[in-house]
Amino acid sequence: MLKECRKKQEQNLLNKIFLCLIVILSLSGCSGAGELNPDDYVKLGQYKGLKVDRASYEVTEEELAQELDMLANAYAEPDGTIPELTDDFIREISGGHYKDMAAYTAALEDEMKSEYEEFYELQYYEDIWNKAVDNATVIRDFPPEYLQKKTERSIISARKYAQSLNMTFEDFVNEKMGLTVEEFNTQAIEYAKVAAKESMVLAAIAKAENITVSDEDIEKAIKEYVDLGAFESEEAFRQEGEERMEELKEYILTSKVQDFLVQNADKE
């Protein structure tokens, strides 16, 4: 019921989150080491026993107030009148689920704490991973064609996402990313170098620790994609082709390697 009450105010936020996830994914990691031997290109540093600080996730009164303001604005009248957040108001929009604003605010705070906890847990995984990547050393230049492939893939991914939003690529880059097309292309080239190192570190750790992707892992991930509405059916995903499948495999491998790094991190 709380999610229903907040549905209107969450739409813009969700769009921003998905935008960030898709752009970040398109600019990092995808396409893997391929036929390259990661040991020829990177030397692993410390990746076990890593220690990073976990961020706290307390909900402040100011953040609660902002959420309540967003709720009120979501139910503004056509003339712009903002409703007062009274007990009657919250009972009405929640169908009687919340008896008063105090009950709603308590539930809202609990949900925000849960969201913060999930966000900072993901951030912790990302920090551990970034530290493992930073500790590794590139010992040989990556082949130009390998970097070019990563650059092209990031641009293609951005173009596809722009199309899904019914936007031209130029408008998408300008409005959603605050860049010109030329600036985006330049950044894509630079990100390709970062993504290449990440892919090699991923492959090197997986090789050293015998971490693999099973058929069961793939089937589970495809089902999750379908359940999330990313594809109409499992068959629809498979029709995307071998390249899409390779991206999925690396996504799964990344998750498994990150799980390994966190499980073997210094948590004291």
C-alpha angles and dihedrals in degrees: 000000000000089000090053092052091051097040097105095047093048099057098084092042092052091050090054092048093050090046092054093046095050095045093046091048092048092052099045140050104346121133095030128217091309112187092344120109106234091209088065092058110031137035113210119232125192112326101154122072093022117166127206130160119256113228119235120241110206117155112231126213088243092056091049090050091051091052091050091049089052090051092052092047091050088062097044116145120249088258090056098257110152113219120236113248099239131155089255091052095052092045090053099048093042094048090242094307091122116047094200145353092268091061092046093047091050091050090046091052091050091051092048090051089052091049091048091049091052092046095049092045088056088046090053091053090049092049092051090049094047090051091053089050092047090051091056122085128218106229100178136030115260116244112266092233090054092053091044091055091053092047092051092048093054090051093047091050092051091048091051092050091049089052091051088057091048089244132130114248091246093051091046093052093044100044104030100034103025092232139115117240089252091052091048092051091049091050091047089058092051093045089052089066091051092046091050092056091046092051092050093047089049092051092045094052092044089051094047094048098036093240111165141171114244129204087249090056090053095048091049092050093048090051090051090051090053093045090053090053096246089126133020093230143351089258090055089056093050090051088063088082140238095301091059089049091052090052090052091050092053091047089054092045090050090053092049094047091048089050088052092050092050093046089053096041125117102256098175 
